[in-house]
Amino acid sequence: MSLLEVRDLNTFFRTKHGIVKAVNGVSYTVEAGKTLGIVGESGSGKTVSAMSILQLLDTNGFIESGSIKFDGRELTTLTRREMYEIRGNDISVIFQEPMTSLNPVFTVERQVSEPFMVHQGLSKREAALRVLDMLRDVRIPNPEVVTKQYPHQLSGGMRQRVMIAMALACRPRILIADEPSTALDVTIQAQILKLMNDLQEEKGTSIMFITHDLGVVCQMADDVAVMYCGQVVEMAPARTIFGKPQFSHPYTEGLLFSIPRLDTPSDVRLEAIPGAVPHPLKLPDGCKFAPRCKYATERCKVEEPELVEVQPGQGVRCFYPDLKERRKDG
């Protein structure tokens, strides 16, 4: 059985202009000890779907319907107090920007010790010793010095390591990493990704890795969910998506074509996906990707496809999932 199962999740937001369907019928699973990569452009619903798991939504957000089961336990029906026991203990989050996620007026020791004191009931002295252990685990040099420092005294990479230490403090079974390397330069990014892989091997933690960078997903993920306009448009093992697939969603194909490759001639322009993600209050009829899809037909513009299993382990939300057939027809 999967450690986390999200089924037909619908998360909406009330605004003065109407109801925004940020997540619309999303389903995916996270296996124990594995990494699920969730990719897509900004506004595709990646972060909202993940924050729905822990009910960390803005005050105008709500889960309209759907099921979220963690280790067989339904999370959508839990009270706020019951969710406090899940957050940090069983499921933790690394937020996108460590500078805004860390409190600027508290030392590193104060912030990293909080999970130990709140969830595990340790004393201040006991928690301080555990903080040193966690900082060593995330490869921070001179942890005795760093614990007494404030976030503004640390580099971006160091702050991100502190965030990872906080998230892993109680040895959670699932780690939600929301674009953890976006604000870092490529050298520090590589170090952070290697650190997360090493920690996963050591502790057996499952990871939900949210990003728009397919290169990172290829390096990190076992399975991939591609999201667009609040829906999963393709779900497949990473080796299928980044191999030579027979089936693929046109959006996934477009994302892959837009990645620069070492073997691409210098005079060849990358193929960009035309247009932009539609406004969530003005979503098109039929397939949400149809206005930007070069393979779209009249059927795509009026009828919305379902996520259909095209082969074992791979689901595609498209009427024309076969790559060779649609390219020949297109």
Secondary structure, DSSP 8 states (H G I E B T S, - for coil): --SEEEEEEEEEEEETTEEEEEEEEEEEEE-TT-EEEEE--TTSSHHHHHHHHTT---TTEEEEEEEEEETTEESTT--HHHHHHHBTTTEEEE-S-HHHHS-TTS-HHHHHHHHHHHHS---HHHHHHHHHHHHHHTT-SSHHHHTTS-GGGS-HHHHHHHHHHHHHTT--SEEEEESTTTTS-HHHHHHHHHHHHHHHHHH--EEEEEES-HHHHHHH-SEEEEEETTEEEEEEEHHHHTS--SB--HHHHHHHHTS--TTS-TT-------S----TTS--SS-TTGGG-TT--HHHHHS----EEEETTEEE--S--BHHHHHHH-
